[in-house]
Amino acid sequence: TVAAAAVDTRLPGSPDCVLLMGGSGSRVGVSPGRMEGGRNMAERRSATRPRLGGWPLAVPGVLAAVGCGGLVYQRWATARDRRRLMPPGRLVDAGGHKLHLLIMGEERGGPTIVLEAGGMATSPQWSLIQPGIADFARVVSYDRAGLGWSQPGRAPRDARTIAGELHTALHNAGLPGPYILVGASLGGPYATVFADTYRDEVAGLVLLDSVHPDQLERLPPQARRALAGLRIVNRVLPMLARLGLTHLVDVTGILLAGMPSKLPADAAGQLRTFAHWPGHWAAVDAEVSAWDVTMEQMRRALHGSLRDLPLTVITAPDNPGMEAMREPWLDMQRELASASNSVRHLVLGGVGHVQLATEPEPTRNVIQAVRDIVDLHGTSAAA
């Protein structure tokens, strides 16, 4: 028989209690510690402690279960949305992946108008502008790689890469030049770099409240903080979308300053659906991550081959809560206009950044600006 060994398992400050561990054939038991009035001190002390139960240990498990459930739900929801939300245009090869192009007025001659949406935005952004342009010209809107209906593209997502993919897709779609580029916000750098890179195929450029390459350094602190916060949000959104958490709020409505609510119902629904697709936000993050490279490419393009290119700059300087940025923004917009000797700069007082695509009067100004360059090209061609 092996003698039982007494192993002291007490923690500092614990009641007297010794675990008896026996060898073969021995028994395991608990030796009572000091007793007071027939009651174990351990029981007495435990009676005075708050009983938390096991819920703290359960929290990680609950969170993991919620996260897994969110992942499964979002994969199902994305697959469902892609079945239901068929692209209104066509998918065209852009060099190893396909871009979604929506073409209107295809039977019309003359220049092809190419609409380049802003950051986070997609082809439905142009739903109030594209039909108006289609009344007099062939016009195409599209989704950059990874956004909306388009397939993901190669990295990095800088302006030169994006311009090259668009150029390939336009040719593969049978859409001939010359092109008139219309770039809104972050679409401005992409359109500018396209115009400089393929200058011989470009007849004009329209910049709608375009990003300026030096704006992060020159805007007031309030605006810089807002832009910095937006970049952080863009980093987090892909993860939130994968967990299905973007369904809890109108993400697109918040980030695009209410744009969806002011567009036709079908376009608004498309924008809101894209906001739940993890791949959409991953593409947005990839574009923002290439900001510095894109801005340097835009600087070079502005001092490149655009000097004789017909250029219209439309500025919307009055954004609620951003009054301090009005004058520096106007200065930077004037600098964009100085890239060409054939320029028209239109400042729309009382109009904000998003209103250029959502309000009747500003959208009419955009359509007319495009028409003016089309007419100018026709006059030049006739001469």
N, C-alpha and C positions, 0 to 999 in steps of 0.2 A: 504494500500500500504506500502510495506517495503522499507525504504529508501535505496538508493544505497550506498555501502561502497567503499571507495577508498583504494585499497591495493597497497602499494608501492612495486613494484617488481624489483626495480633498483638494479643492482649489483654495487659494488664499481667501480667508474670510468666510469659508463655507462651513456648514455644521459638521460636527464629528460624525463621520460615516465611513466605514471601511468595507471595501469589497473583498470578499473571501473567494479566492480562485483556487479550486482544487485541481489535483492531477487526475489521473485515470481513476474513475470510480468515485471521485469526490464530488461534492455538491458545490454549487455556487449560491451564495447567499449574501445577505447584508447584515452586518453586525450593528446593532443599535448603538448610536452614540449616546451622549448624555441625554437623559430623559428628565423632564420637568413635569411633575404631576401626572406621569403616565403619558405625556405627550412629547413626541419627538420635536427637538428644537427646529429641525428643518421644516417640519410642517407649520410650526408656529411662525417662522420667519416668512415662509412663502405665502402665508395667509395675508401678510401685511403688504406684499408686493403687488403692484398693478398687473393685471393679467392682460397681456397684449395678444395672446393667442398666437397662431402661426401666420397671421396675415403679412408681416414684413417679409417673410421668406417666400410668400406666394406672389409678391409684386413682380419680380422678374419673370416668373412664369406667365403671369397674366399679360405683361407687356409683350413677351415673345409670342404668345398666342394671338394677340391683337395684330402684331406686326405681320405674322404669317398669314393671318386672315386677310389683312389689307393687301398683301402681295398677291394672294390667290385671286381676290376679288378684282384687283386692278388689271391683272392679266386677262381675266375673263371679260371685264368691261371694255378694255382696249380692243380685244378681238371682236367683240360685239359691235363696237362703234365703227370699226373699219369695214365690217360687213354692211352696216346700215348707211354709213356716210360715204357713198361712192364719190370719187372725184368728178367734178363737173367738166374738167378739161381732159387732157391726155398726158400720159407719162412718156417722157422722151429721154433717150439716152444722153447723158452729159459726160460720158467718159468713164464708164464702169458702174454708174448708178443712174437712176432715173429721176428727173425733175418733173413736177406737175406744172403744165402750162395751160392756161385758160385763154383761148384766142377768140376775139370778137371782131367783126368787120373784115373777115378773112378775104372776102371777095374784092376789097378795095385796093386800089393801087397806091403808089406813093410810098413815103417812109413808113416803117413799122415802128409803132410806139411801144416802148418797153417800160413797164411799171415795176419799180424796185421798192418793195415795202420797207418800213422801218423795223427797228429791233423788236423782237417778239411777235411781230405782225406777219400776216400771210396774205394770200391773194384775196380773201374776202374783204380785206381792208379797203379795196378799190371798188366795192360794189356800187357806190354812188357816183364814181368818176368814170370807170371803164365804159359803161354803156353810152355815156355822153360823148366820149372820144370816138367810140365805134360808129357814131353817126357820120363821121367824115374821114376816118382813117382806120387802118388795120392796127389793132392794139392787143397786146398780150400782157397779162399779169402772171405771176408764177410764185411758187414756194421755193425758197432756198433749201439746199440739201438738209434733210432731217426735220424740216419744219412742215407743218400741215400734211399734205399728201405725198410729199417728196421723200425719196429714200435718203438715208445718211450718206454723206460724202467723205472724202479723205481729209485728214488734218494736214496743216492748220487751216482754220476757217477765216483766213484773212481776205482782204479785198481782192487781191490778185487771183487767188484760188477761186473765189466766188465769181469774179468776172469771166475767168476762163471757162468755168462750167456753164455759165449762162450763154456764152458765145457758142460753145459746142452744141448746146441744146437747141438754140435758135436755128443753127444751120441744119441740124438733124431733123428739125420740125418743118423744114422747107420755108422758113420765114426769112426772106431776103432783106438785106439792108437797102438803102441806108436806114440807120436806127436813130430814133430820138429817145433818149433816156430820161425818165422821170424818177428821181430818187427822193424819198421822203425820210427825214430824220437820219437814222443810221444807214438807210438806203442811199443817202447822198454820197458818202465815200465810195460805196460800191459802184454807183453809176458814174462817178467822176473818174475812177480808176479804169472802168470799162471804156469810157470815152477817150481817155488818153492812150490806153493800150491798143485800141482798135480805131484810131482816129480816122483812117481812110474810109471806114464803114459807118461813121457817125455824122448825122446832120444837125444835131442839136442836143442841148442838155437843159433840163428844168430841175432845179433844186428846191424842194419844199421844206422850209425850215430845217435845213440840213445841219447835221453835226458839223462842227468845226474842229480841225485837228488839235487846236490848242485850248479847247474849252475847259478841260479839267483844271488847267493852270490859271485861267483868266476869269472864270465865273466867280461870283461871290461865295463866301464860305457856306451859306445855306444851300445853294444849288449844288455845290461840290459834295456836301454831306448827303444830299438826297441821291445823287448819282452813285456815290460810294455805297450807300445802303442798298441801292438797286442791284449793284454788282454782287453784294453778299446774298441777297434774296435769290438771284439767279443761280448761285452755287447750291443753295439749299433745295430749290424747287424740284430738281430731278429726283431726289430722294423722297420728298413728300409725295410726289406723283406716283412713284413706285409703290408706296404704301397706301395709295388711295385717298390720301388726306386732302388733296386738292378739291375733292367733292364737297368739302365742308364749307367752302367759301367761293365767291365768284372771283377767282384769281385774275382772269383776263380783265374783268371789269375794273378791278382795283389798279392793276399795273398799266392798263391802257386808258386810265382816267375816264372810265365809263363809255369808251368807244362802242362796245357791242350794243348797248341799249339804244344807240342813236342810228344804228344801221338797219337795213331790212332784216326781218325776222330770220330768214334762212342764213344770211351771212353771220348774224349774231350767234345763232346756234352753232354754226361751224367753228367760230372763234372760241366759244366756250367749251366745245368738245375737245379741241386741240389742247386746251389748258389742262386736261386730265391725262394726256399722253406723255409718259416719261421721256420718250425719245425726242419729243418736241422741245422740252426744257433742256435736255442734254445738248441739243443743237444750239439753243439760245446761249447757254453757258459757253459753248465752244467759240461762238462768235465774239462774245464779250471777252473771253480769255485772250483773243487775238487783237484786242483793242489797240495796243501800242504799235503793233506791226501795221495794222490797217491805217492808223492815223499817219504814220510815216509815209506809207504809200500814197495817201491822199495829198500830203504836202508836196511830194514830188510831182504828182499829176497836175496840181494847181499851177505849178511852175514849168509844166511840160509843153504839150502841143495844143493847148486849148485857146491860145490867144485869139484866133480868128473864128472860133466856134460860136455860133449863136447860143447864147446862154440867158436864161431867165431865172432869177432868184426870187422866190416868194417867201416872205418872212411873216411869221405870226408871233409878235412879241409880247402879247398880253396874256400871261398865264396866271390864274388866281394863286395868291400866296407866294408868287415869285417876282414881285414887282422890282426887287433889287437887281435882278438879272437883265432887265429890259435894255438898258443902255449898253452894257458890255455885249449883250447878244446882238444888238443892232450893229455894233462896231464889227463884230466877227462876220456877220452876214454881208456887210459891205466889202469886207476883205474877200469873201468868196466871189462876190460879183466882179471884183477887180481881176479875176483870172482871165477874162475875155475882154476884147475891145468892142465886141458886138453883144452888148448886155442890156438887159432891162431888169431893174430891181423894183419889185412891188412889195410895199409894206402894208399889211392889212391890219389897221388899227382896231383894237377891241376883239381881235381873234387870237385864240390860243393854239398851241401845238396840235392837239388832237382834232380841233374843229376844222382844220384844212380838209379832212377826209369825211367829216360827219355833218357839217352844216351846209345848207343849200347855197348861200351866197359865196362862201369860200370855195366850195367845190366848183361852182361856175367859173370863178376866177382861174382855177387850175385848168379846167377844160379849155378856156379861152386862151390861156398862155400856150398850151400845146398847139392849139389851132393856129395861133400867130406864127409859130415856128414852121408848121407844116406849110402855111401859105408863103412864108419867106422862102422855103426850100423850093416850092413850085415856081415862084418868081425867078429865083436864081437859075433853076433848071431850064426855064423857058428862054432866059437870056443867053 
